[in-house]
Amino acid sequence: VCIHRVRSCSSIRFIKSKYVCVFDKSALKFSHQQRLFRTSPVSCGQIVQFKLSDIGEGITEVTVKEWYIKEGDSVSQFDSICEVQSDKASVTITSRYDGVIRKLHYSIDDIALVGKPLVDIEIDASKGVASEDVVETPPMSHEEHTHQEIKGHKTLATPAVRRLAMENNIKLSEVVGTGKDNRILKEDILNYLAKQTGAILPPSPKAEIVPPLRETEAVPAAPKDKARRIPAPVPRPIAFSGKDRTEPVTGFQKAMVKTMSAALKIPHFGYSDEVDLTQLVQLREELKSLAEIRGVKLSFMPFFIKAASLGLLQYPILNASLDENCQNVTYKASHNIGVAMDTEQGLIVPNVKNVQVCSVFDIAVELNRLQSLGSAGQLGTSDLTGGTFTLSNIGTIGGTYAKAVILPPEVAIGALGKIQVLPRFNGKGEVFKAQIMNVSWSADHRIIDGATMARFSNLWKSYLENPASMLLDLK
Amino acid sequence: MVLQSFKNCLWLSCVLRTPKACFWSTAGGGLIMQSVSNDVYQNLAVEDWIHDHMDLEKQQILFLWRNSPAVVIGRHQNPWQECNLRLLRQKNIKLARRRSGGGTVYHDLGNINLTFFTTRKKYERMGNLKLVVKALKALRPHLDVHVTDRYDILLNRQYKISGTAAKLGRTSAYHHCTLLCNADKFVLSSVLKSPYKGLKSNATPSVPASVKNLFEEDASLTSEMLLDAIAKEYALQHQIDHHITLINPADETLLPGISNKTKELQTWEWVYGKTPKFSISECFNMACKDSVLDVKVNMDVKHGRIEVCNIDLPEQWLPPGLYSELVKSLTGSKFCPNEISTLVTKLLRVCPQDDELHSRWSLLCENMIRLM
């Protein structure tokens, strides 16, 4: 057995020796980590049994709690292999080798013994086998990408270069630095990548003098021009190592798929309009502080919801439900108006029950309750079921017009855009600042016609444009 | 005088703002740090950060921290088995999973946490706990406190005042422990009780113990005094200045990458998804019209998601199509009341609009959700 210690220097020299079997440039790069090599006579991967090393405190056995890899996975040195537990201590076992996992000796919850094999790893032959006395490098986990010892010095590389290496899953230890003090330059990363991917890279921006073409002496001095020629820049290939990711559709999304597929069966028609909220904005400003004294946050929604309920009293078909066979229409007595909410998981639609008998303040209180439960993820089933009509205030996020999808078994939905300050003409033909919001209604054309929707919308709009008129019809 | 205090201010800001290299190499073999935050996730993230990024060869670190009310479970534990999740949600108590092993503990501001960071080779829990006992005795010589061989600290040979856990990495390790000064014992005992009767799991179980606050033994003690006493003893043993460096876990410049660590600790996948596979078998009664039904539910949960679900209902109580729809939707979903609520209510939209059916469905689903 022959041990080689290969010195690293700024220019790479191949060491010729009859003991060298499979030594190529990559193995020499490997040598930068101050390790002792043992040449391996085997030409294909050698299986090494990676034993569970000493945990400390005299512990002889541990329980395997989680595997981070499975048989067939490739691992690099320092990658996490598994998590074991012993007497209140959780230990992360990391790989000592680069290679492919061939066998796991334990299953989850098995007792593993210190000193006995944990996994079998097939070592990549060209890299040789690191012996037991590997020089321990200072603690770094994912930072391995960014720091590595080279002969006692940290790898020199600018943050931009390090980032490029990390994005492409390259270990800086494996790249030969051609800059000052073995500094790794961007070109070095790109060269390394080129070898991996076979891409053609343009030469570095620093003008490289192209060696003159071999020509006979007889040719005149023209080749000198060719020598000076710098190749035209080629667009750099953007090295991207992202991968597609497939996940099963579960839970929330599954439910959405079901609901929306059912909604598709409803023939939708849309109707949009703009509403001048100038007076409402002023009213809310006045009432906001009063509500705060009562401990309630007052937004515009309670007004929109109450106005909708007043409208539904005149056009009850919009608060109805069509049965599956389209045989019967049920006019719902309660106005349970749903409010679309955006949460971390996605769209939820809790509803305010019996708006027809609630005051604007009552609605505000209820909305506060639903909103805090919604953001805490604690909405109950009763809050989420029984809705008869829905409003979606997409304007809080942005947008003007939208095409909302009706939530079965309802027959109508309204999407509210954001309130914008826009110039409008008043009765005298003067331009004034108006607070304008767009509304887009969608309705089930099987039982609702355009005229009904338009009239409902006009009524709703009139209540909001002239809030005092709501007083006349409040029950 | 003014010049002197100005110099001190300058030194402090220097320590906190100098580039990493200077900051971490204070003179001597140790460094004492205290978190200014009471957020359990931020503080756990600091532990992770120090474990991953700091070189502990030249100096060991003592990290002092306290949390606002939170239940902290061990790396391989089952939160459903260890605590009352409904109660936690109601009382707004946070749930965190730490990276070290061991059992479940309740934290509030009356509890102090100590983390001892060393290299893997220097990992030694007994020594750390003896340091704590020595500090306590130096502060109050009459206190009867000692370390057991289970790495607990007992008061009066009877009551547990400290529990221990540890994490070992490739080259560094940490040992952390709690210390009950003035925690709310009532909340502690009520939240650390699991309501499940039929839960089967291979997760690490906690060993319940009678606890007592040091404050009950000596009403003159406060958390601040204890922190200070322990820091003093640590400084003595490591021959360093008795100086506590304050760190802010939200400072991304000082601790680059810390906000990602904090975020990861709060994800559902980490807190709940890392639960080892378990099964539940529970019963509940449903009062329906004039009869009472006994329903039995069996579920297998893996990675926090329902793998297998079986609801024992009388035939035709729900239309068979709907029943299979329910089971199909539950399978693969998170074992989480919020997710299941949304799921079942959305499903209700696409079934026949029958009041009787709806009320049965709601009744069943509410009971199912209560199991989570």
Boltz contact constraints between the chains, C-beta under 6 A:
constraints:
  - contact:
      token1: [A, 56]
      token2: [B, 123]
      max_distance: 6.0
  - contact:
      token1: [A, 65]
      token2: [B, 76]
      max_distance: 6.0
  - contact:
      token1: [A, 85]
      token2: [B, 76]
      max_distance: 6.0
  - contact:
      token1: [A, 85]
      token2: [B, 101]
      max_distance: 6.0
  - contact:
      token1: [A, 88]
      token2: [B, 101]
      max_distance: 6.0
  - contact:
      token1: [A, 88]
      token2: [B, 102]
      max_distance: 6.0
  - contact:
      token1: [A, 88]
      token2: [B, 164]
      max_distance: 6.0
  - contact:
      token1: [A, 88]
      token2: [B, 165]
      max_distance: 6.0
  - contact:
      token1: [A, 89]
      token2: [B, 101]
      max_distance: 6.0
  - contact:
      token1: [A, 89]
      token2: [B, 166]
      max_distance: 6.0
  - contact:
      token1: [A, 89]
      token2: [B, 168]
      max_distance: 6.0
  - contact:
      token1: [A, 90]
      token2: [B, 75]
      max_distance: 6.0
  - contact:
      token1: [A, 90]
      token2: [B, 100]
      max_distance: 6.0
  - contact:
      token1: [A, 90]
      token2: [B, 101]
      max_distance: 6.0
  - contact:
      token1: [A, 90]
      token2: [B, 167]
      max_distance: 6.0
  - contact:
      token1: [A, 91]
      token2: [B, 168]
      max_distance: 6.0
  - contact:
      token1: [A, 92]
      token2: [B, 169]
      max_distance: 6.0
  - contact:
      token1: [A, 94]
      token2: [B, 170]
      max_distance: 6.0
  - contact:
      token1: [A, 109]
      token2: [B, 202]
      max_distance: 6.0
  - contact:
      token1: [A, 138]
      token2: [B, 55]
      max_distance: 6.0
  - contact:
      token1: [A, 139]
      token2: [B, 171]
      max_distance: 6.0
  - contact:
      token1: [A, 139]
      token2: [B, 172]
      max_distance: 6.0
  - contact:
      token1: [A, 141]
      token2: [B, 52]
      max_distance: 6.0
  - contact:
      token1: [A, 250]
      token2: [B, 332]
      max_distance: 6.0
  - contact:
      token1: [A, 250]
      token2: [B, 333]
      max_distance: 6.0
  - contact:
      token1: [A, 251]
      token2: [B, 333]
      max_distance: 6.0
  - contact:
      token1: [A, 251]
      token2: [B, 334]
      max_distance: 6.0
  - contact:
      token1: [A, 251]
      token2: [B, 339]
      max_distance: 6.0
  - contact:
      token1: [A, 251]
      token2: [B, 343]
      max_distance: 6.0
  - contact:
      token1: [A, 252]
      token2: [B, 342]
      max_distance: 6.0
  - contact:
      token1: [A, 254]
      token2: [B, 329]
      max_distance: 6.0
  - contact:
      token1: [A, 255]
      token2: [B, 343]
      max_distance: 6.0
  - contact:
      token1: [A, 255]
      token2: [B, 346]
      max_distance: 6.0
  - contact:
      token1: [A, 258]
      token2: [B, 350]
      max_distance: 6.0
  - contact:
      token1: [A, 259]
      token2: [B, 346]
      max_distance: 6.0
  - contact:
      token1: [A, 259]
      token2: [B, 349]
      max_distance: 6.0
  - contact:
      token1: [A, 262]
      token2: [B, 350]
      max_distance: 6.0
  - contact:
      token1: [A, 321]
      token2: [B, 353]
      max_distance: 6.0
  - contact:
      token1: [A, 348]
      token2: [B, 342]
      max_distance: 6.0
  - contact:
      token1: [A, 377]
      token2: [B, 338]
      max_distance: 6.0
  - contact:
      token1: [A, 381]
      token2: [B, 341]
      max_distance: 6.0
  - contact:
      token1: [A, 381]
      token2: [B, 345]
      max_distance: 6.0
  - contact:
      token1: [A, 381]
      token2: [B, 362]
      max_distance: 6.0
  - contact:
      token1: [A, 381]
      token2: [B, 365]
      max_distance: 6.0
  - contact:
      token1: [A, 381]
      token2: [B, 366]
      max_distance: 6.0
  - contact:
      token1: [A, 384]
      token2: [B, 345]
      max_distance: 6.0
  - contact:
      token1: [A, 385]
      token2: [B, 345]
      max_distance: 6.0
  - contact:
      token1: [A, 385]
      token2: [B, 348]
      max_distance: 6.0
  - contact:
      token1: [A, 408]
      token2: [B, 349]
      max_distance: 6.0
  - contact:
      token1: [A, 409]
      token2: [B, 353]
      max_distance: 6.0
